[in-house]
């Protein structure tokens, strides 16, 4: 499935996709909390930026295109955790390892990813690589809690559940992150996203935020 413009998305998803779940209250919380968090962690952001620059060189952050609310694309920020020629390294690795190709086709993830740097593994294990997404929240592309942001190629894997996915801003955390992350199969991930949107409440968002802390500490399903 390839969607070429905003009008195509609107036709596919209907008018409900234009109204993000939670409305202005959820957005107000996101804006205030993300600005406050960005100020508090600013020294950490600077320190991590310098570490990446010193140890790996090249760009400090990446901006990967994802699909957000209403099917609209946005640039999702992350600290760079991979080598700069990651596409070339991955292509060669998959060509030489049929098992890795099968794993990538199934999950779009690799337990042992040759592209990830030593520092990158630490950032991923601690979820610190996602801190720059605070600026996506400030910009209104993301929320503190929501479905995990997907790439366009994953739309077809969501099937009918893509309509629910598109009613929410993607989240810095969410049901998937507190449910084992990569230990959870893709179909289960879609189910969790659908249930989150269908049963959304502000109190559930608070519970997910609280449960994110032990999930990050345990780092279960992170690689």
C-alpha positions in Angstrom: 0.0 0.0 0.0 1.5 3.3 -1.1 -0.2 6.6 -0.1 1.0 9.6 -2.1 -0.5 12.6 -0.4 -2.7 13.8 2.5 -5.9 13.6 0.5 -5.3 9.9 -0.1 -4.9 9.3 3.6 -8.1 11.2 4.4 -10.0 9.1 1.9 -8.7 5.9 3.3 -9.1 6.7 7.0 -12.2 9.0 7.1 -12.8 12.1 9.2 -12.3 10.4 12.5 -8.5 10.3 11.8 -8.4 14.1 12.0 -9.3 14.1 15.7 -6.6 12.8 17.8 -7.7 10.8 20.9 -7.5 12.9 24.1 -8.2 16.1 22.3 -6.8 19.4 23.7 -6.4 18.1 27.3 -3.9 15.4 26.2 -2.1 17.8 23.9 -1.8 20.4 26.7 -0.3 17.8 29.0 2.1 16.7 26.3 3.2 20.3 25.6 3.8 21.4 29.2 5.4 18.1 30.3 7.7 17.9 27.2 9.0 21.5 27.6 9.7 20.9 31.3 11.4 17.6 30.6 13.5 19.1 27.8 14.8 21.8 30.2 15.6 19.2 32.9 17.4 16.8 30.7 19.2 19.5 28.6 22.6 18.8 30.3 22.2 15.0 29.5 21.3 15.8 25.9 24.4 17.8 25.5 26.6 15.2 27.2 25.2 12.4 25.0 25.6 14.5 21.9 29.3 15.0 22.7 29.8 11.3 23.4 28.4 10.3 20.1 30.4 12.9 18.3 33.7 11.9 20.0 33.3 8.1 19.7 31.5 7.7 16.4 31.8 11.1 14.6 29.3 12.0 11.9 25.8 13.3 12.7 24.6 13.1 16.3 20.9 12.6 15.6 18.9 11.0 12.8 15.5 12.1 11.6 13.7 9.0 10.3 10.4 9.4 8.4 7.5 7.8 10.3 3.7 7.8 9.8 1.7 9.7 12.5 -1.8 11.0 13.3 -4.1 11.0 10.3 -1.5 9.1 8.2 0.7 12.2 8.0 4.5 11.7 7.7 6.9 13.3 10.1 10.6 13.2 10.9 11.1 11.2 14.1 14.2 12.2 16.0 16.6 9.8 17.7 20.2 9.8 18.8 22.3 8.0 16.2 23.1 4.5 17.3 24.3 3.0 14.1 27.2 3.3 11.7 26.8 5.9 9.1 26.8 3.3 6.2 24.0 1.3 8.0 22.0 0.6 4.8 25.0 -1.0 3.1 26.0 -3.0 6.2 22.5 -4.3 6.6 22.1 -5.3 3.0 25.3 -7.2 3.0 24.5 -8.9 6.3 21.0 -10.0 5.2 22.4 -11.3 1.9 25.0 -13.4 3.7 22.7 -14.7 6.5 19.4 -16.3 5.5 18.3 -16.7 9.2 18.8 -12.9 9.7 16.8 -12.2 6.5 14.0 -14.3 7.8 14.1 -12.5 11.2 14.2 -9.1 9.5 11.3 -10.0 7.2 9.2 -11.2 10.2 10.0 -8.5 12.8 11.8 -5.6 11.0 14.3 -6.1 13.8 17.5 -8.0 14.4 18.6 -9.4 17.8 22.2 -9.0 16.7 22.3 -5.9 14.4 25.7 -5.3 12.8 24.8 -1.7 12.2 24.6 -0.7 15.9 27.7 0.8 17.5 29.0 0.0 21.0 27.7 3.3 22.4 24.5 2.8 20.4 23.8 -0.5 22.2 24.0 1.3 25.6 21.7 4.1 24.4 19.2 1.5 23.1 19.4 -0.6 26.2 18.6 2.4 28.4 16.2 4.0 25.8 18.3 7.2 26.0 18.4 7.2 22.2 14.8 8.3 22.1 15.2 11.4 24.3 15.3 13.7 21.2 11.7 12.7 20.6 10.8 15.3 23.3 11.1 17.8 20.5 8.7 15.8 18.4 6.2 16.0 21.2 6.7 19.8 21.5 6.1 20.1 17.8 2.9 18.1 18.0 4.0 15.2 15.9 4.1 12.8 18.9 2.6 12.3 22.4 4.2 11.0 25.6 1.9 8.0 25.3 0.6 6.4 22.1 1.3 3.7 19.5 4.9 3.1 18.5 5.6 5.2 15.4 5.7 3.1 12.2 7.3 3.5 8.8 5.1 3.5 5.7 6.0 -0.1 4.8 4.4 -1.3 8.0 1.0 0.1 7.2 0.0 -3.0 5.3 0.9 -5.1 8.4 -1.6 -3.1 10.5 -4.5 -3.9 8.1 -7.8 -2.6 9.3 -6.1 -1.6 12.6 -4.3 1.3 10.8 -7.5 3.3 11.2 -7.2 3.1 14.9 -3.4 3.7 14.8 -4.0 6.9 12.9 -6.4 8.4 15.5 -3.5 8.9 17.9 -0.2 10.7 17.9 2.6 8.1 18.1 4.0 7.8 21.6 7.4 8.1 23.2 6.1 5.2 25.3 3.0 3.0 25.1 1.5 -0.4 25.7 4.2 -2.1 23.6 7.1 -0.6 25.5 5.7 -1.8 28.9 4.8 -5.3 27.5 8.2 -6.7 26.6 8.9 -4.7 23.5 10.8 -6.9 21.1 9.8 -10.0 23.0 6.3 -9.3 21.7 5.3 -10.5 18.3 4.2 -8.0 15.6 0.6 -9.1 15.6 0.5 -8.6 19.4 2.0 -5.2 19.0 -0.8 -4.2 16.6 -3.4 -5.6 19.0 -1.9 -3.5 21.8 -2.0 -0.4 19.7 -5.6 -1.0 18.7 -6.7 -1.6 22.3 -4.9 1.5 23.5 -6.8 3.7 21.1 -10.2 2.0 21.6 -10.0 2.1 25.4 -8.1 5.4 25.8 -8.4 7.4 29.0 -6.1 10.0 30.6 -5.8 7.7 33.7 -4.5 4.9 31.5 -1.9 7.2 30.1 -0.7 8.0 33.6 -0.5 4.3 34.4 1.6 3.6 31.3 3.9 6.5 32.1 4.5 5.1 35.6 5.0 1.5 34.3 7.5 2.8 31.8 10.0 3.5 34.5 10.5 -0.2 35.7 10.2 -1.3 32.1 13.2 0.9 31.1 15.2 -0.2 34.2 14.6 -4.0 33.4 15.2 -3.4 29.7 13.3 -6.6 28.8 12.9 -7.1 25.1 15.4 -4.3 24.3 18.1 -5.0 21.7 
